Amino acid sequence: MRRACLALALAAALTALGACGTRLPDSAFTGQQHPSPAPSGSATTGSSATPTPTTGNTASDVGVTPTTITIGQIASVTNPFDPQSFVGPTLGLQAFVRYTNAHGGVHGRQLVLRTCDDQGSSIENNVCAHTLIQKDHVFALVSNAAIDYAGASFVNAQNVPDVGAQPIDNAYNTYRNLFDIYGESYPRNGQPGLHGQLFGGTEVYRYFKVKFPQVPLKAGVVEYNQSDSERFGNSIAQGLRLEGYTVVVKVVNFALPDYNSIAIAFKHAGVQYVYDALDNGGNQRLCNALDDNDVTLTAKVLTTQAWNQSVNADYASSPKCRNELWVTGNTRNYEDTKYHQVALFRQQMSADGDDGSKQLSEWALEGWAGGLWFADAANSCGADLTRSCLEKFMTRSQPYDGDGLLTPRKFSVDTVEPKTVRDCINVARWVSSKDSWVTQVPNMDTNCFRVPNFSYPAN
């Protein structure tokens, strides 16, 4: 079963596990045909998009006219927890919309984007959902990134497709009209996961075990004294133990944090790898404590949420820990412009003036990817674009890879969870001298592992 990325909304902090991996059979990785990428500057919106005339376009559904498609996005751009991370999907989607409109639109229709900042509030999230659907009459939601998706049940009840979002809470493994950026195979019948359980693989922990065979399998996990953070941290520890690691779990009192005692405990235990269920601020304070106590690690493994360009500044006071930072995910590194879609993303972000250290991030690239997935799905419907047609594309049996931007993923419904899964991941390491995340694997599509698949409670 394709499980959601281990992503949980914390009451006082946020975290999202960066390496979700793919939940597909081995056959999905062999003999797969992809359309040739269109050259930069051609009229395209992605892997299946081609220049198309407007002749024959109809006002075929809510938010669709012969010349426009109105889409919406809900993101917690301003919030009391992490004001930097959640702007990424908005910037990436805005860049995609500008690029697409300048290169022919989607089947000749221009995209009209309506955004709503829910401020990290469940109440405002509901307001955003109702406003976009009932007032702005959006055809679909695209690349959402909401801390608490309280409006999800309303979106689903209105049969509004929600495409390419960051799955921060359990909404995307609960409702059938919601399609996150990773793909799912939970029933999505109104209950999260499968029989109240979510599932995860051990691909990240296997990667480091294989990458550094001489390094002792000793790992530390840091979590807040908050139920969601503890549940996520415990799932990390569970996966590490399945791979044979000795695990030291430490809990941070969010109100009165003591990172120094954690660093000292890790040093005495000989910990080589550190994982966490913390927000970015917590990670920075943890790194400060690790440096202050002269703790040397093989890897401090961050989540995709922290895969951004501001690392040199964010970790300026902990240079040793900074050079031990690694990230994992299943999207191309936003630094790797040799890939067509990454190059287009960087080109448009630069044109928009959004290529600085506070704007460039993996979540911004995934905001672009969500837009691409939507555009390819809409293009498949031709002149008569409807929500039902769009959802047929989203639930098709053929895996989607966004013109090579994503590891293959799809939406299906399984009722039995396999004991093992084959997962493929991308891996990057921060190199301060290059002010850059440097990809550590030749190709994420072949950096794959057959690993244990384990369960943990959805709530």
N, C-alpha and C positions, 0 to 999 in steps of 0.2 A: 504494500500500500504506500502510495506517495503521501508522506506525512507533511504537515506544515513545518516550516522552519520553526525551531524552538524559540518562539518569540512571545514574551509576556509583558503585559503592562503592569508596571510596579506602582504602588500607591505613592512612593516617594522617589522612585528612580526608574529608569527604563533600561532594558537590555534586549538584544536580539541576537541569537546565535547566528554567526555568519555563514557557516557551511551547512546548508541544508542537504546538498547532494541531490542526485536524481533517484527517483523511485521507479525505475523502468527495467524490464527484462533485458538480458544481454543482447537480444536480437535488435533492440532499438538502437544500438550503437554501431551496427554493421550494415553497410549497404544503403544507408540513408541518403536520399537525394535532396539537395538544396539548390534552389535557383541561383544562378550566378549573380553576385552582387552588382547592382547598377553602378556605373562610374559616378564619382562625385560630381554634383551639378546637374545630373539628369532628373527628370520628373519622377521621383520615387518617394515612397514613405516606408520602405522596408523590404523584407525578403521576398514577398509575393506581390509587391506593388509595382505597377507599370503605368506609363503615361496613359491617361484615359480621358476621353471627351466628356463634356457635360450633357451631350445630346441624350435624351431619354430619361434623365434623372427626374424623380418624382418626389413630392412631399409625402413620403411613404410611411412615416411614423412620427411620434412625438419628438420634437427637436430636430427634425430633418426637413429641409427644403430642397428644391432642385440645385441650390447653390451653396448651402451651408449645412453643417452638423454642429449642434451645440452640445458640448460636453462639460462636465463639472469635475471639480476635485475638492475633497475635504482634507485639510492637513493641519496639524497642530503646530503651525509656524511659530506662534508665540505661545509659550507655556512656562510654567514655573519650574520645570525640571532641566531641560536641555534645549536652549533656544537655537543652537546651531544645527543639530542633526536633522530636524524635521523640515527645514527649508529646502533640503536637497531634492526630494521628489518633485517639489513645485518648480524649482529652477530647471530641472531636467525635462519636465513635461512642457514647460513654457518654451524651452529651446526647441523641442521636437515640433510643437505646434507652429512656431515661426518658420522652421526649416521646411516643414511640409507645405504650409501655405505658400511659401516662395517657390515651391517646386511642383505645382500642379494640384495640391490638395489631395483629398481622398476621393477617388473616382470623380474628379472635377469639382468636388465640393470643398469649400474653405472650412477649416475648423474654427469654431468660436468657443473659447475657453472661459468658463466662469469658475472662479476659485472662492473658497470659503475657509477662513481661519477659525477653527473651533476653540483656540486658545488652551487646548489641553483639557477642556471641560466637557463632561458628559452632557450637561444641559445644552451647551452651545453646539455640541456635535449634533444633537437632535434638531436644533434650530437650523443648522447648516443643511442637513438632509432634507428637511421640509422646504426650506427656501429654494434650494437648487431644483428640487423635483416639482414643487407646486407653483413656484413663482417664475423661476428661470426656465422651466420645462426642458431640462436637459435630456438628451437621448440616453446618455450613459455617464457613469462616473469612471474616472481614469486615474491611476497612480495615486490613490489615496494614501495618506500616512497619518492616521489618527491614533492618539494615545488610548482613548476609550471610545470605541465605535458604538456608542449607545444608539445611534440611528440605524444600525444595520438591519434590525428586524423590519423597520419601516421601508427601507430601500428594497429589501427582498420582497416584502408584501406588495410593493408597487411594480414588481417585475422589471426593475431598472438594472441592467447589467452593470457590474462594478469590476473593472478590468485592471489587472497589473498592479495591485496595491501591495504595500508592505503589511504583512500579517502580524500586527503588534499585539492584538489580543486574540481571543478565540473565534471571532466573528467569521473569519474566512474558512474555518473548518466546521462551521455550523450551518450556513445558509447556501442554498443551491444557486442563487443568482450572483454570488460573490466569487470572483476569480482572482486570487492573489498572484504575485509575480513568480511563485515557485511551483504552482500546480498542486493538486490535491487528489486523493482518491478515497477520502472519508465519505460516508453516505451524505453528509450535509443535509440532514433531514430535520433540522431544528435543534438537535443535540450536538454538542461539540465532540469531535473525534469519533471513535468507534466504541460504543458501550461505555462512554465516559473516559476512555483512554486515548492518549496521544502516543505517537511512536517516533523513535529516533534511531539513527544509526551511529556507529562509532568511527566513521571515516576520518574525522579530524585527528582523533587520538591514534588511529592506525597510521596515518601519514607520518606523524612525528616519530613514532616507534620505528618505522621503516627508514625514515630520513636520517635518524641519528641512532644507529643500532648499538653504539657503544655507550650511550648516555643512560644512566640508571632511570628506570621507570618510576619516578617519584614526582607526583603532581600535587599542587595546592589549588584549592577552590575557595574563592572568597564570595560571600553573599551577605546581603543585608538581613537584619532581623525583621523581615516582612514576608508574609506568606508566599507571595508570588516569586519573590527573589529566592527564598529558601527552596521552593519547589523546583525552580529552574536550576539553582546551584546543585541541588541533590541529584537532578537528572544528569548533569555533567559528571558528577562523581560516580554515578551508576555506570555511565558509559566508559569512563576511564578504568574502572575496576574490571569491566568485561574485557578490556584490552590488556589486563595484567598489571596495571599501575597500582602502586601504593599511594593512597590519597589522604591528604590532610585537609579537612574542611574547616574553615574559619568563618565566624559570623561577626559582622560589623554592626554595632549599635548605631543606627542611622542618626540618632539624636546626639550621641556622644562617641563618635568614631575614634578608635585607637588602632591606627594602621601600623604603628611601630611594633606593637606586640605581635602582630601577624607576621611582619617581616622577620622578626627575631625567631619566631617559631618555625618559619619556613627555612631559615638558615640552619638552624639546629637539626632539622629533619632532612637536610640535603635535597630539598625540593629543586627540581630542574625545570618544571613547566608550571606556569600559573594561568589558570582560567578564572573567570569571574561572572557574577550576576550583578554587576554594578553599572552605574551610569558613567559617562565620560569624566565627570568631576571626581567620582570615586576612584576611577582608574588612575587619574593624575596624582591624587593623594597617595594611592597605593604605591605608585612608582617612586614618588618622593621618599616614602618610608623605605622601600627596597634599596634605593641608592644610599640613603642616610645610614643604613645598617650594613652596607657593603655586601648585599646579596647578589650573587652572580647566577643568572639563569641561562638555560639554553633557549627558552622562548617564553615571552609574556604574550599569550595569545588573546588578541582583541576580537571583538565582534564586527560584523559588517557595518554596524552603526558608527564605529570609530574609524572606518576606512576613509579618511579624508586628508586634505592637503595641509591642515594646520598643525600637524604633529610637531614640527620643530618648535613652534611657538608654545603649543600646549604642554609639551614636556621639556621645556627649556631648563627647568630646575632639576631634572633627573636625566642627564645625558646618557648615563650607563644603561638605565632601563629603556630609554628611548631606542637605543640601538639593539635591543632585544625584542622589539615589538614585531609581531607577526599577525597577519589577518588571513582568514579563509572565507571562501564564498563560492558561488556557482554562477558568477557573471564575469566577463572579461575585466581585467584591471583597467581602470579609466586612464592609466598611463600608457597602455599598449595601443598606440595609434596605427599600428600595422594592420589592425582589424578594421574593416570598412565602417561598421557602425560606430566604433569608438572614435574613429577619425572624424566622422560627421558630427558626432556629439561635441567633441572638442572644438571643432571649427565653429559651430553655432554658439557654444558657450563663450568663446572668445569674441565673436561678433556681437554678442549681447552684453559684453563687459562682465561676464560672470565666470571668469577663469582665474580668479584669485584664490588665495589660501582659505578664505572663508566660504567659498562657493563650490569648489571642486570636491567631489566626494563620490564614493561608490553608490550611495543612495541617489545622488543626482543622475548618475548613469542609469540606474534602475528606474528612475522616473521617466527617462527617455525610453527605456525598454518597454515600460507599460504603455506609453503612447504608440510605440511601434506595433505592439501586439494588437492594440485596439484598431489601428489603421489597417493592418493586414486582415483582421477579421471583417472590418467594414468593407474593404475593397472586394472581399470574396462575394459580397452580396450584390455587387453591381449597381444598377440604377435604382433598384427597389430595396433600399436599406431598411431593415426592420430589426427589432430587438430579438425576435425569435431566430432570424437568420444569423445574427451576430453570435448568439449563444450556441448555434449549431457548430460554428467554427471553433468556439472555445471548448466545446466538449467532443470534438472530433477525435478519432483514434490515433491520428498521426501526431507524434510529438512535435512541439514547437521549439525552435531555437533562435528566433529573432535574427536571422541572417548571420548566425554564428556568434551572436552576442551572449547567448545564454546556453547553459547545458540543456539538453532536451528535456522538456517537461510537458505534462498534459493533465487533463482532468478526467477522472473516471470514478467508478464506484466499486469498491471491493468490500467484501464482507468478512474476509479472513486475512489476518496479518501474517506475512511470511516470517520465518525464523531468522532469515538473513536477507540482505538487500545488496544490490550493487550500486555504489554511490561514487560520483565523480565530483572533484572539487578543484577550485583554483586556490593558489596560495601565493601570498606576497609578503615581503619583509621590508620594513622601513630602513632606508639607508640615508643617514643624516647628511653625509657629504654630497649626496645627489639631490637632497631635498625631495625624495621620491620614494614611492612604493615600488619595489623591484620584484617582478613576478619570478617565482622560484620553481615553476614547473614548465616543461616544454609546451604542453598543451593541456588545458583543463579537461578536454573531452577524452583524453586517454589517461589522465591521472585518476584512476578508478580503483575501487577496493570492494571486494565481497566481504561484508562485515555483519556482525550480529545486529539484529533489529530488536530494540527493547521498548517496553511500554512504561508510561508514567501517567499519573492522573491529570485530566484536563482541568480540574478545579481543585 
